[in-house]
Amino acid sequence: MPQTIQLLVLDVDGTVTDSRHEVTAAAKQAVHKAQAAGIRVMLATGRRYRDVLPVATELGLVGPVVTASGALVKMPVQHETLFRSGFHEATLSQVLECVIGFGHEPVLYTDSFNEGFDFYCRTLVARDKTGELTGFGEYLQKNKQLARVMATLCESPPADAFSGFVMGNVREMEALEFALNSRFPDMVSVHTIRSP
């Protein structure tokens, strides 16, 4: 006996949105067709919760959204948290020491949408040796309204941190990925994203 499809889970980038991060007409049509057939539709993405909300709204989705590569699941209507991953306090401090030891500035994401911000960082300035803004510096400037600067981030990281990230060139990120996976096997999940 064939099974009926009860749930359709869609990625955001390149699946329901185009290269301009706009929801496509085809995606809207497919979602509405699935819903009309009684199939629940959800989004699952590596993006931040705040970034996926407009997509869920445009598609008319009211069920849970899986964000931050599965680290945070929320209900968009009330912004209720259904699941939040986390770090053991000692592990997070050691991870931050490792990141800084490799010469990178860490960013820690927290479940702080209702407070009006998304992440903690130690600084909003990141420049290279010539004084030019780095790619990470550009990211910080573009997202500074969503940041909380905390000079003591590494000494006393926020208890509700569920994810973090750093930016660098391919060689730097591969070296850091190897170090984190070697030092913290089965304790952290490392995803190296390569983009232009």
Secondary structure as the mmCIF struct_conf table of DSSP 4:
data_model
#
loop_
_struct_conf.conf_type_id
_struct_conf.id
_struct_conf.beg_label_comp_id
_struct_conf.beg_label_asym_id
_struct_conf.beg_label_seq_id
_struct_conf.end_label_comp_id
_struct_conf.end_label_asym_id
_struct_conf.end_label_seq_id
HELX_LH_PP_P HELX_LH_PP_P1 PRO A 2 ILE A 5
STRN STRN1 LEU A 7 LEU A 10
BEND BEND1 VAL A 12 VAL A 12
STRN STRN2 ASP A 13 ASP A 13
TURN_TY1_P TURN_TY1_P1 GLY A 14 VAL A 16
STRN STRN3 THR A 17 THR A 17
TURN_TY1_P TURN_TY1_P2 SER A 19 ARG A 20
BEND BEND2 HIS A 21 HIS A 21
STRN STRN4 VAL A 23 VAL A 23
HELX_RH_AL_P HELX_RH_AL_P1 ALA A 25 ALA A 36
TURN_TY1_P TURN_TY1_P3 ALA A 37 GLY A 38
STRN STRN5 ARG A 40 ALA A 44
BEND BEND3 GLY A 46 ARG A 47
HELX_RH_AL_P HELX_RH_AL_P2 TYR A 49 LEU A 59
TURN_TY1_P TURN_TY1_P4 GLY A 60 GLY A 60
BEND BEND4 GLY A 63 GLY A 63
STRN STRN6 VAL A 65 THR A 67
HELX_RH_3T_P HELX_RH_3T_P1 ALA A 68 GLY A 70
TURN_TY1_P TURN_TY1_P5 ALA A 71 ALA A 71
STRN STRN7 LEU A 72 MET A 75
TURN_TY1_P TURN_TY1_P6 PRO A 76 HIS A 79
STRN STRN8 GLU A 80 ARG A 84
HELX_RH_AL_P HELX_RH_AL_P3 GLU A 89 GLY A 101
TURN_TY1_P TURN_TY1_P7 PHE A 102 GLY A 103
STRN STRN9 VAL A 107 THR A 110
BEND BEND5 ASP A 111 ASP A 111
HELX_RH_3T_P HELX_RH_3T_P2 PHE A 113 GLU A 115
TURN_TY1_P TURN_TY1_P8 GLY A 116 GLY A 116
STRN STRN10 PHE A 119 CYS A 121
BEND BEND6 ARG A 122 ARG A 122
BEND BEND7 LEU A 124 LEU A 124
STRN STRN11 ARG A 127 ARG A 127
TURN_TY1_P TURN_TY1_P9 LYS A 129 THR A 130
BEND BEND8 GLY A 131 GLY A 131
HELX_LH_PP_P HELX_LH_PP_P2 GLU A 132 GLU A 132
STRN STRN12 LEU A 133 LEU A 133
HELX_LH_PP_P HELX_LH_PP_P3 THR A 134 THR A 134
HELX_RH_AL_P HELX_RH_AL_P4 GLY A 135 LYS A 142
TURN_TY1_P TURN_TY1_P10 ASN A 143 ASN A 143
HELX_RH_3T_P HELX_RH_3T_P3 LYS A 144 LEU A 146
STRN STRN13 ALA A 147 VAL A 149
TURN_TY1_P TURN_TY1_P11 ALA A 151 GLU A 155
BEND BEND9 SER A 156 SER A 156
TURN_TY1_P TURN_TY1_P12 ALA A 159 ASP A 160
STRN STRN14 ALA A 161 PHE A 165
HELX_RH_AL_P HELX_RH_AL_P5 VAL A 170 ARG A 183
BEND BEND10 PHE A 184 PHE A 184
TURN_TY1_P TURN_TY1_P13 PRO A 185 MET A 187
HELX_LH_PP_P HELX_LH_PP_P4 THR A 192 ARG A 194
#
